[in-house]
């Protein structure tokens, strides 16, 4: 089927003549609430339908039905209400991949309180910033590791926390979450809300500065129908695994809204350290049918060797979080017969561009726009550019409610206005569109290198370098040059086999490798070998830190 025809098919299947999403059996009411209207309804109509299979790296295992989630979230909501949590309160969670996260999220949804997920990798200063920036009222945190130590240190400065709840352990001054929930009734009278009410706040990764606070309303849940149905290709018999922990927005993409809207089952593996063989074993043993992870993890699977694992139950594999290197796509396909379906979006969005359902993906392309949005490529003057020309990805919602897009940056009207200028959402990401309508990611605006009149995106060069056996990780940036303005620099972590071979000979070999694979002007004139790359707590490379270091030394 032609791409244009396929795109029309998605739109026709997804929206009715009024622009409403067809997958819902009702028009979106003003008081739509995911916990009441999806989880409770499925739990009532199909109480035995599995919603989540949860296991951890210590051998524990729990299976939750939709009814279980409904009942336990009622208990949790009653408990939180009794402890003073009310509509509009800010509740920060640090719960890794504990199943209690899902119960808490649904309970807060029912109350109308606002969840602020955080990763367990935060330190004292990170908590202090988040508490103050988001006006946090309550904390629910894991007892694992030193999470509560860092929170306690932050609370020496921030005094507005009303109560602290602890999960999977005990600590003086903290209320035991599970024990307290068990004391409360399993019935809950519905608390009214408006679909436009704030529901969720995520902090961005902060690759170039302090993280912004992304506000989503109850409409956000509905945007993930497309994420799960058309990208993950889920159905009622699916068992879906997304690797992300609960502190990141990718958790909502792959471990909550869209999957449960499709009445599928989540597979949640709660682990501390990623081991490729461990994940592959779980996919085999639990017969996972759909899997999503960043490209880095696919590279680790390939290096681990997957021939000894039975992955025959996998129907769909997808990636997001980083642009996909074609080498990874081709190698995974050779080994499994499955094509890795790339998708693009941000903390501010649901899936915006993707390789969906029956599409034939082009390795390295993020795919086509989802039915929720018009996606265009703009130049610096906000004019749409021609196919093949690089520019900024801008997103134009097709629904008046802006389903799938964030409402605002909390307490930051200037940043909100900048992002939504001209009535469209400016992503600050660069890409180009080919003549078939496929989008190709280039990089963040701030990361583009301008050299001798050329605009060079880092991703293409990084992809080429990753094909060389010496390169484990790489970040491409620009450094100042008296003649060209800037030149391309590659900061490289070498593979184990090349760790002691980082000499001028290897530099020239890598430069020739790039010249042979892409336009010669793009090759890295400067190459630096390092032990590790600077990264955010979410694992994204901080090219800005490399640039700042180079500028300070120039």
DOLUMRO-324505 format. One record per atom (N, C-alpha, C, CB): x, y, z. Coordinates in steps of 0.05 Angstrom, whole numbers, plus 5000, padded with zeros to 4 digits. Glycine has a CB too. Layout:
<sites>
XYZ/...
</sites>
This chain:
<sites>
501749765000/500050005000/501850255000/498150005024/501150454984/502650694982/502550845009/501650874960/504750985016/504851125042/502551315045/507451275044/501851465024/499651665026/496951525031/499451835001/496551295018/494051145022/493951035051/493850925002/496250945060/496450835087/495751045108/499150715093/496851285103/496351505121/493451575122/498051755113/492151585099/489251645098/487751425113/488351665069/488651175110/487350955124/487450995154/488650685116/489751075165/489951125194/488051345203/492851205201/487951565188/486251785195/483251695195/486652025176/482551555174/479751465172/478951275194/479351325145/480851105202/480250905223/480251045251/482350685223/481751255254/482151365281/480251585288/484951475283/479451745268/477751975274/475051955259/479052235266/472952055273/470352065259/470152345246/468052015279/467752405234/467452655220/467552895238/464852655205/467352855264/467553085283/470353115295/465453045305/472152955285/474852975295/475352835322/475653255299/473352675330/473652525355/474952255350/470852475369/476452155370/477851905366/475851675368/480051865388/475851515347/473851305345/474251075365/473951185317/476751035374/477250805391/475750825418/480150785397/474851055425/473051085449/470251025440/473351365462/468750895457/465950825451/464051055458/465050575466/465151285464/463551515472/464951775464/462951515503/463451985461/464752245458/466252315484/462652475451/468252475482/469852535506/468252715525/472552655498/467352615548/465852785566/467552985580/464252615586/466353195591/467853405604/469253295629/465953625612/468153085641/469452975665/470952715660/467252925687/471952685635/473452435629/475752405648/474452445600/476052155658/478152085677/479051795671/477152115706/481551765664/482551505656/482051285677/485551525650/482551355702/482251155723/479451055726/483351255749/477551245726/474651175730/473551055704/473051425738/474051185681/472651115657/473950895640/472451365640/476450825646/477750605631/478350375651/480350705618/479950425671/480750205689/478350095704/482850305708/476750265716/474450175732/472350035714/473150405746/471950135690/469950015672/470849745662/469450205647/473349715654/474349455645/474349265669/477249475633/475149375693/475249205717/472449095724/476349365740/470449255719/467649165724/466648975703/465849405726/467149035678/466148865656/467648605652/466049025631/470348625656/472048385652/473948365676/473648405625/472948295699/474648305723/477048125723/472948225747/477047915707/479347725706/481347795684/478347445702/480848005669/482748075647/485348175660/481548295628/487648055651/490248135662/490948415652/492347925654/491948575671/492848845664/495848865666/491449045682/497048725685/499948755689/501148495701/500548995707/503248405689/504948195701/507448335711/505547965681/507948335737/510248465749/512148265761/509348675770/514648285754/516748125767/519148305773/517647885748/520748215792/523148375798/525648195797/522948515825/527948315801/530448165799/531048005824/532748355793/529248005843/529547845868/527747595868/528948015892/526347555846/524647315843/521747345850/525747105860/520947585858/518147635864/516447655839/517747895881/513947575841/512247595817/509347655827/512347345800/508047835813/505247895819/503747945793/504948145838/501347835791/499647885768/497248045777/498747625754/496648265763/494448445770/492448445748/495448735776/489848405755/487748435735/486848725735/485348245742/485148795715/484049065715/482349115740/482249105690/481048915750/479548945775/481448995799/477848695781/483748855799/485648905820/486649195820/488048725817/487249305797/488149585795/485949775804/489049645767/483449705796/481149875804/480849885834/478649775791/480849645846/480349625875/482649745891/479949325883/485049675883/487349765899/487850075896/489849615891/487150175873/487350465870/485150605887/487050555841/482850485890/480750585908/481750605936/478150415906/482950385945/484050375973/486150595976/485350105979/487950615957/490050815958/488851105958/492050785934/486851145941/485551415941/484351475968/483451425919/482951285980/481751326006/483851386027/480051086014/486051246026/488251286045/489351566042/490451076041/489951646017/491151916012/489252136021/491851945983/486652096015/484652296023/484652326054/481852226013/484852106068/484852106097/487352246108/484651826108/489452246092/491952376101/492152656090/494352216092/490052766079/489953046072/490453106043/491853186088/491052906026/491552965998/488853045985/492752715983/488953265970/486453355957/486953435929/485353595973/484853495915/485053575887/486953815884/482253655875/488753795864/490654005858/493253985873/489454255864/493453805894/495953775908/498053655890/495553595933/500553725895/502853625880/504153395895/504853855875/504353165882/505452925894/507752825878/503252705898/510152825889/512452725875/512952435882/514952895882/513352265861/513851985865/516651905855/511751815851/517951735870/520551625863/520351315867/522951745879/519151175848/518450905853/519550695833/515450885852/521650785818/523050595800/520950455782/524750385817/521050185783/519050035768/517249875787/520349845748/516949965812/515249825832/512349835823/515549955860/510849625827/508049615819/506349825834/506849345823/507349915857/505850115872/505650385856/507250175898/507350425836/507150665820/504550675805/509550685800/503650445794/501150445779/498750485797/500950175764/498850375821/496750415840/496550705849/497150225864/498850825854/498951105862/497951285840/501851185870/498851245816/498051415793/495051415790/499451315767/493851175790/490951155787/489451285810/490050865784/490551255834/489251375858/489351685856/490651285883/491551795848/491752085846/489952185823/494652165840/489752025802/487952095780/485152115790/488151875758/484351935807/481651935818/481152165837/481051665832/483152235852/482952465871/482952725857/485152455892/484452745835/484952995821/487453135830/482553185826/489152985845/491853095852/493653055828/492952945878/495953195828/497753195805/500253035812/498453485798/500752845795/503152665798/505552795785/502552385787/507852785799/510352885788/512352655791/511453145803/512652485770/514552265772/517452355771/514052065749/519152215785/521952285786/523552025786/522752455811/525952045774/527751805773/529251775799/529651835750/529951525805/531351465830/534351545829/531151175837/535151655806/537951745803/538452035813/538851715774/536352165822/536652445831/538352465856/533952565835/539552695859/541152755883/539752975899/544052835876/540953045922/539753245940/538953505925/541553305962/540853615909/540253865895/538053845875/542853965881/537753605862/535653555843/532953555857/536053285829/532753435880/530253435895/529553715905/530453245919/531553855915/531054135924/529854295902/533554265935/531054275878/530054435855/527154355848/531854395831/526654095847/523954005840/521854075861/523953705836/522554045886/520654115907/519854405905/521854055935/521854575902/521354865901/519954945875/523955025905/520854845853/519754925827/516854835824/521454805804/516154595834/513454485830/511654515854/513654205823/512554645875/510854685899/509854415910/508554865893/511654225913/510953955921/509753945949/513353765918/507553795952/506253765978/506853495992/503353805975/507053285976/507353015987/509452865970/504652855986/510752665983/512752505970/512152205975/515552575980/512352045954/512151755956/514651645944/509551645942/516351505960/518951425950/519651145958/521051615961/521351025942/522350755948/524350755971/523650635923/524350535986/526350496007/528950395996/525250306028/528950315971/531450215959/533650425958/530850115930/536050335962/538350505958/538350745977/538550605930/539350975966/539651215983/537651425975/542451315981/535451355962/533451545953/532451715977/531051405940/531551585998/530351746020/532551906034/529051556040/535051826033/537151986045/537352256030/539951836044/537352246004/537652495988/535152665992/537952425958/532752535994/530352695999/530452836026/527852515998/531352686047/531552806074/533553046074/532452596094/535653016059/537553236057/536253486044/540053156041/534653436024/533353656010/531253786028/531953555984/529953626045/527953726063/529053896086/526253506074/531653896089/532854076108/532554366099/535854006113/532254396072/531954666061/528954716053/533654696036/527654516044/524854546035/522954456057/524254396008/521254626067/519654566091/516654516086/520054786111/515854506061/513054496055/511854216049/512454676031/513454006054/512353736051/510553676075/514653526048/508053586068/506153526090/506453246100/503353576080/507153056082/507452776091/509152626071/504752636096/510652426082/512452256065/511451966068/515452296074/511251836045/510451556044/512751386033/507851516028/513251156045/515450986036/514450726026/517450946059/515650616005/514850365992/517150165993/514050415962/516349916000/518249696001/520349736023/519649655974/519449826046/521249866069/520050046090/523949966060/521650116110/520750296131/522950496138/519950136156/522150726148/524050926158/522551106177/525251086134/523851186199/522651366218/521851626205/524651416241/519351706212/518351956200/516851916174/520552146197/516851676163/515551606138/513251416143/517651486118/511051446128/508751276130/509051046111/506151426125/508750796121/508950556103/506550556084/509050296120/507150586059/505050616038/503150366037/506350656011/504350126034/502749886031/501049826056/504449656024/502349846078/500949776103/498649976108/502849786127/499050226102/497050426106/494750386086/498250706104/495350336061/493250296041/491350066048/494450236013/492549856059/490949616066/488749666087/492749396076/488949886101/486949946122/484450066111/488250136143/484350146086/482150306076/480250156058/483250546062/477750266055/475650126039/476450106010/473050276042/475249905997/475749845969/473749985950/475649545963/471750125962/469850285946/470550575949/466950225956/470050725927/470651005927/468551155912/473451065914/467451365924/465451525910/466951705891/463751695930/465951725866/467351875845/467652165853/465851845819/470052265849/470652545853/470652685826/473452585868/469152885823/468753015797/471253175788/466253185796/471853155763/474053315752/473253425725/476653145750/474853585713/474553675686/476853575669/474353995684/476253495645/478253365628/480553555623/476953285602/480153815626/482254015622/483954065647/481054275613/483253925670/484753965694/487653855691/483353815718/489453975704/492253875705/492253595718/494154065719/493753415706/493853135716/496653045722/492552955695/498653135706/501253025706/503353235700/501452785686/505553235715/507753425708/510253255706/508053645730/511653285683/514253155679/516353365677/514252965654/518653325689/520953495685/522453395660/522853495710/523153585643/524753515619/527453415627/524853745599/528953315607/531653205613/533653405621/532653045590/533253655612/535153875619/537853845606/535453875649/537953785580/540453755566/541954015562/540053625539/540554245563/541754505559/541354695582/540754625534/540054625603/539554805625/537854665646/538255065616/536654825664/534954715684/532454585671/534054925705/531654355681/529254225669/526754395671/528753955682/525154395650/522554525651/520454325660/521854645622/518254435669/516054265680/513854255659/515054375707/513454025648/511453985626/508753895638/512453775606/506654055634/504053995646/502253865625/502754265655/501153635633/499253485616/496553475631/500253205609/494353495616/491653465627/490653175622/489753665614/488153125629/487052865625/486752785596/484252855638/486852985578/486752915549/489252755541/486553175533/491452795555/493952665548/493652355545/496052725569/492052245563/491751945562/490751855535/489751855584/488852005524/487551925499/489451935475/485152105493/491352115476/493252125454/494951875451/495052365458/495151725472/496751485471/495351245459/497751405499/492851275451/491551065435/493151015410/488651145427/494051225397/495651195372/498351075379/496051475359/499551155401/502151045408/502050745410/503051165435/500050645424/499850355429/498650195406/498150305454/496550295394/495050145374/496550145347/492350255370/497550375339/498650395312/501650375311/497750655300/503050425333/505950405333/506850145346/507250645348/505950095371/506549845384/504949615373/506049865414/502749685359/501049485345/499849285365/502649335323/498749395387/497749225408/494849135403/497949365435/494148915415/491448815414/490748695441/491048595391/488448585445/487648495471/489348265482/484748415471/490748125464/492347895473/495247965476/492147675453/495948225473/498848305474/499948305503/499148585462/502448245505/503948275530/506348455522/504947995542/506148705532/508048915522/510048985544/506549155513/512549005535/514749085553/516149335542/516848855557/516049545557/517649785552/519649805576/515950045549/522149855570/524249845590/524050075611/526949845577/523250305602/523450555618/522450515647/521850765605/523850655665/522950665693/520850895696/525350705713/519550905719/517251075722/517851365723/515750995747/520451435726/521151725728/521151865702/523751745741/520851725680/521051855654/518451835638/523351725638/517952025620/515452035605/515151785588/515352285588/517351655580/517051415564/515551205578/519851305556/515451215604/513751025620/510851055612/514151075650/509951305609/507151345601/506651265572/506351645604/508751285555/508551195528/508150895526/510951285512/509550745543/509650455539/508750285563/512250385533/507950405585/507350245609/504750335622/509550245628/503050485608/500650575622/498350625603/501250835637/498050865592/495550955581/494750805556/495751245575/496350815535/495550695509/495150395511/497550755488/496950265526/496949975528/494349885542/499349875543/493650025564/491249945579/488650035564/491250055607/488850255549/486550325532/485950115511/487050595518/488049975503/487749755483/486949495497/490349715467/486549495524/485949255540/488049045537/483249145531/490549135533/492848955532/493948915560/495049065513/496048755562/497248705588/500148805588/497248395594/500848945610/503649045613/505348825625/503649295631/507848815615/509848655629/511848845641/511248445610/512048845667/513849035681/516048875695/512249215701/518548935688/520748805701/522249015718/522748675680/522248975744/523349165763/526149085770/521549185789/528149225758/530949145762/532549395769/532049005737/534949345779/536749565787/538749625764/538249495812/539949425753/541949465732/541149305707/544749375742/541549435684/540849315659/542949105652/540649525637/542048865647/543748645636/542248535612/544348425658/543548535589/542248455564/541148165566/544148485541/542847985577/541947705579/539547675597/544247535589/539347835618/537147825637/534447905623/537648005661/534548125607/532148215593/531348005572/532648485580/533247905557/532647705536/531347455549/535247625521/532347385572/531247145586/528347195593/532847075611/527747435603/524947505611/523147505586/524847775625/524047625564/522447625539/521847335531/523947765517/523747155533/523346875526/521446745546/526046735526/522046765572/520546605592/517646695594/521946625618/517146945592/514347045595/512847085569/514447305611/514247015547/512947025520/511947305514/510646825519/513647505518/513047775512/512547805482/515347975520/510447945474/509647965446/510448235433/506647935443/510848445450/511548705439/513648835458/508948885437/515648955445/517949055461/518849325451/520248855461/519449505469/520449775462/522749855480/518149975462/524949955468/527250035483/528950235466/528949795492/530750375478/532550555462/534450385445/534150735481/535550505424/537450355406/539850245421/538350535385/540750385442/543050285457/542650005467/543650475481/540149945477/539549685488/539549475466/536949685503/538549545442/538649355420/541449295413/537149475395/543249495413/546049435408/547249245429/547749705408/546349275454/547349095475/546248815471/546549195502/543748785462/542648525456/544248385434/539648545448/544848545413/546348425390/549148335399/546548635368/550448495415/553048425425/552948185444/554448665439/550748165459/550447945477/550247685462/547947985495/548947695439/548347455423/545647345430/550547245428/543847345411/541047275418/540247005407/539147485407/542146865395/541446605382/540646395402/543746505366/541446425427/540846215447/538146275461/543046205468/536746485453/534246555465/531946515445/534246845475/529746415456/527346385439/525646635440/525646135449/525746795419/524247045418/521947025398/526147275410/521046785394/519146735372/516346855378/518846435368/515846915404/513247035410/513147335404/512546985440/515447455400/515547735393/514147785366/518347845393/512247965367/510848045342/511648325333/507848045347/512748485351/513248765345/515548865362/510748935349/517449005350/519549135364/519749425355/522348985361/520149605374/520149885368/522250035385/517350015372/523050275376/525050425391/524250715392/527750395378/525150855413/524851145415/526951235436/521951225424/527251495438/529151605457/531651705445/529751405478/532551565423/534851655408/534151585379/537451505417/535551715360/535151645332/536451375327/536451865313/535251215309/536050945304/538250925283/533650775295/540450805289/542550755270/541750535251/545250695285/541950575225/541150365206/542550105210/541750455178/545050115220/546549865225/545049685246/549349925235/543949815267/542549665287/539949555275/541849855311/538549705259/536149615246/536749365230/534949835228/538749375213/539349155195/540248905210/541349235174/541948945230/542948715245/540748575260/545148805264/538948735273/536748615288/534848465269/535148845303/534348575246/532648445226/533948175217/532148625202/536548185213/537847935205/537647715226/540847995199/537747795251/537847605273/535047505281/539147725297/533047675278/530347615289/528147605267/529547805310/528647725244/526547745225/524547965231/525047485222/525148125252/523348345260/524648615253/522748325290/523048795243/523949065237/523549235262/522549175212/525549385269/525249575292/523849825282/528049635305/521549875293/519850095283/520350345300/516850025284/521750535288/522550775302/520150965306/524750925287/520251115328/518251325333/519551575344/516151215352/518151795341/519252055351/517152195367/520152225327/517952315388/516252485405/517952605427/513852335416/516752755444/518152885466/516552845492/518653185460/517652945514/516252955540/513653115536/517953075562/513753315518/511453485513/509253355496/512353735500/509853125485/507953005465/507452715470/509053045437/505552595456/505452305453/507052245427/502452205451/506852005417/508151945391/507152145370/507451655383/509052275358/508452475338/508952385309/509952735343/511152235306/512052125281/512751835286/514352285267/511951655268/512651375274/512351195249/510851265295/513650965251/513350755232/511150575242/516050595227/508750595230/506450485242/505450235227/504250685244/504150055242/502749825232/504049695207/499949895226/502749715184/503649575161/505649725144/501249505144/506649945154/508550105139/511149945133/509250355153/512450005111/515049915106/517050125115/515449845076/518450075137/520250275147/522750315130/521150215176/523750555130/526350615118/528350635141/526250885101/530350465142/532250465165/533450745169/534450265160/533150855193/534151115199/532051335198/536351185181/529751275186/527551475185/525751435209/525951445159/524751665220/522851645242/519951575233/522851905258/519551575207/516951495196/515251735187/515351345217/512651705190/510751915181/509152025204/508851795159/507852255201/506252365223/503952175231/505152635215/503352175257/501052025266/498552175259/501251965297/496252035261/493652165253/492852405271/491551965254/494152425294/493452645313/494452915303/494552585340/496552915287/497853175281/498453215251/500453185297/498653465244/500053545220/502853615228/498553795205/504853515215/507653575221/508853715197/509253305228/510153935202/511354085180/514254145188/509854345174/515854215167/518654295171/518854595164/520554125154/519554755184/519755045181/522655135180/518155185203/523055355166/525655495167/525655685191/526355635141/527755845193/527956025216/525856255216/530756145217/524656295193/522556505190/519756385191/522956655165/519556135200/516955995203/515555955176/515156145222/517155915155/516055845130/516555545124/517256015107/514655405113/515055125107/517055095085/512354995099/518854905088/521054865069/520254635050/523654795083/521754605028/521254405009/522354135019/522554474982/521353915007/522353645013/525353635009/520953434997/526753505028/529553475026/531053695040/530453464998/529653915047/530954145060/530654115090/529854405050/532854165104/532854145134/531454375147/535654115144/530054325168/528754545184/527754435210/526554675168/526254605224/525154525250/522554375248/524754775268/522254165264/519754015265/517754175281/520153725279/515454245269/513354375283/510854205282/512754665271/509254205303/506954025306/504454195307/507253855331/502554125290/499954265289/497854065297/499454375260/496554105320/494453915329/492053915311/493653975358/490753685308/488353655291/485853685308/488453395276/486053685334/483753705351/483953965366/483553465371/481654095371/481654345385/482654315414/478854465386/482454075424/483354025452/486353975453/481953785464/487753975430/490553925428/491253655441/492154155442/489653455435/490053185447/492853085440/487952985437/494353005460/496952895456/499253095460/497152775430/498553355464/500553565467/500253695495/500253775445/502453785505/502453895532/500854155533/505353935542/499954225557/498354465561/500154705564/496654435586/502354685580/504054905586/506554815601/502555125602/508454995604/510654955622/509855095649/513355075612/509754935670/508755035696/510355285705/508854815716/508855495712/509955745722/512055865703/511255695749/511755815677/513755925658/512256005633/515955705652/510656225635/509156315611/510856405588/507356545619/513356505594/515056585572/515956345555/517556735583/516756135568/517555895553/515155765539/518855685572/512755775551/510355675538/509755825513/507955685558/509856095515/509256265492/511256215469/509256555500/513856185477/515856135457/515455865442/518656135470/514655665458/514255405446/511755395428/513955195468/509755545435/507155545421/506855785402/504855535440/508955925395/508656165379/507456085351/511356305375/505756265342/504556225316/502356015316/506556145296/501555925340/499355725342/500255445336/497255795323/502855395334/503855125330/506055075350/505055085301/506554815356/508554745375/511254715361/507754485390/513154875370/515854865360/517554675377/517155155359/518554465365/519954255380/522854315386/519753995364/523954495370/526854555372/528554315362/527654615401/527354125348/528753905335/528753955305/527353635342/530953875293/531353905264/530953645250/534054025258/529853655226/529453425209/528953515181/526953245219/528753325163/527753385136/525853165127/530153405115/524253215107/522253025097/522952955068/519353145098/522852695062/523552615035/520952625017/524752335034/521252554992/519052574974/516852364979/520052544945/517352164995/515351965002/513852045028/516551695005/514652265040/513352355065/514552255090/510552275064/516852115088/518252015111/519952235123/519951765104/520052245150/521652445163/524352325173/520052565187/526452485171/529152405179/530252595199/530952385153/530752495223/531652665245/534552745241/531352515272/535153005246/537853105244/539153165271/537753365227/537653285289/538753345316/537353585328/541753395314/538153655352/537053895365/538254135351/537853895395/536654355351/537554605339/540254685350/535454825343/540554675376/542954765389/545454585382/542654765419/544854345371/547054165366/548154185337/546253885371/546654325320/547454345292/550054505289/545254475274/551854395272/554554515268/554554675242/556754295268/555354925243/555555095219/558555125212/554155375223/559355005190/562154995182/562455065152/563354725188/563955275147/564455365119/561955395103/566355165105/559855485116/557255535101/555455285102/557855615073/556455055111/554854815112/553554795140/556554565106/551054675140/549754605165/549954305168/546754705166/551254215190/551753935193/550453835218/554853875194/548653635216/547353515239/549053295250/544653395231/549253265277/551053075289/550252785285/551153125318/547652735282/546752455283/547852295259/543752445282/547852415235/548852265212/551752175216/548552435187/553352355226/556252295230/556552085252/557852545236/554952115273/555051925295/554251645285/553152005318/552251635268/551351375257/553551235241/548851415240/554951395225/557051285208/559351185226/558151495188/560051345246/562251265264/561551015280/562951495283/558950985287/558050755303/558450495287/555150785311/558650515261/558950275245/561850165247/558250335216/563650325256/566450235259/566750075284/568350485259/568149845283/568349675307/569849795330/569749425299/571250025326/572650145348/570850315366/574950315338/568550395356/566850595369/564650465386/565650785348/564750515412/562650425430/560550645432/563850355457/561350885438/559551115440/560951355427/558751175469/559251545417/560451785405/558552015407/561151725375/559752255411/558152505410/559652695390/557952635439/558052795371/559252975351/558353265358/558352895322/560253445359/559753725365/561453895347/560453785395/561154165349/562754345334/564754485352/560954555320/567154535342/569154685356/570054925339/571554515364/570755145352/571455385338/573955335320/571955615357/573855465297/576155445278/576455715264/575655225257/578955815263/579456085253/578756115224/582456155257/578955895208/578455905179/575555845173/580355725164/574555625184/571855525176/569655615195/571955225175/570355765216/568355835236/568055625256/565755895222/567255385247/567155145264/567954905248/564255105276/568954705261/569454445249/568154225265/572554395245/567853995253/566553775266/568553635285/565453575246/567653585309/569253435329/567653185337/569953605354/569052955339/567852715349/569152635376/568052485329/567652615397/568652525423/567752235426/567452705447/569652055428/569151765424/570051605449/570551665400/568251425457/568951215476/569550965460/566651165497/571850855463/572750625447/571650365459/575750615445/571250165441/570549895450/572849765464/569549725426/572349555478/574349425494/576749335477/573149185509/576149235453/578349135436/580149355426/577148995412/579249605426/580749835416/581650025438/579249985395/581149945463/581550135485/584450245486/580949995511/586450085479/589250165480/590350245453/590949955493/588550285433/589450345406/588550625397/588350135386/587950805416/587051075409/589351255401/585551185432/590551205378/592751365369/592151515344/595251195365/594051655332/593651805308/592851635285/596151965301/593851385284/593151205263/590151145263/594750945265/589051105287/586151045289/584551295282/585450955317/585651535290/584251785283/583951805252/585752025293/586051755238/585951775209/584151555197/588751745197/584151325209/582451105199/579451175203/583050845215/578751295225/576051375230/575251605211/575651465259/577051795207/576452015188/575951915160/578752215188/577551725151/577151615124/574551455123/579551435117/573951325145/571351175146/568951355141/571151025173/569051595154/566851785150/566851895122/567052015170/569151965111/569352075084/568251875063/572252135078/568651615068/567651415049/564651365051/569251155054/563451455073/560651395077/558751635073/560251295105/559851875074/558152105071/559752335058/557052195099/558552565055/559852795042/562452855057/558053045042/564752895042/567352925055/567453165074/569452965034/565953375069/566053615086/565053555114/564553845074/563653325118/562553265144/564453105162/560053105140/566753025152/568452855169/569453005193/570752745152/569952875215/570953005240/573853075237/570452835264/574453335236/577253425234/578653395262/577453715224/577053385283/578053355310/576853105322/577553605328/578452925333/577452685346/578852665374/577952425329/577252625394/578252595421/577152335433/577452835439/578952175444/578151925457/577851975487/580251705452/575651885498/575051925527/574151665539/572952155531/574151655566/573151415580/570151405581/574351405608/568851645582/565951645583/564951915573/564851595611/562451925564/561152165554/559452295576/559452115529/559352555578/557552685597/554652635590/558152985599/553052565610/550252495604/548352605625/549852185602/545852635618/543852715637/543152465654/541252825623/541552505675/540752275691/538952075675/539352365716/537852165653/536251985636/537951845615/534052145622/540551895615/542351755597/542851895570/541251495592/541652135567/542152285542/544752435543/539752475536/546152425520/548752555519/548452855521/550252475493/550152975538/550053265541/552253395523/550553345571/551553425498/553453545479/554253835488/552353555450/552253965501/552854235511/555154245530/550354355524/555554035546/557754025565/560453995550/557353795585/560353845529/562853815513/563554085499/562453595491/561454215489/561954475476/562954685496/559354575463/561854685520/562654885540/565554835548/560854865565/566354575551/569054515558/570954595536/569354205563/570254545511/571954625489/572254925487/570854505462/570055065491/570155365490/571855485512/567255475491/571755355535/573355465557/576355415553/572455335584/576955215537/579755155532/580855295507/580154855529/579055425492/579955555467/581055835472/577655565447/
</sites>
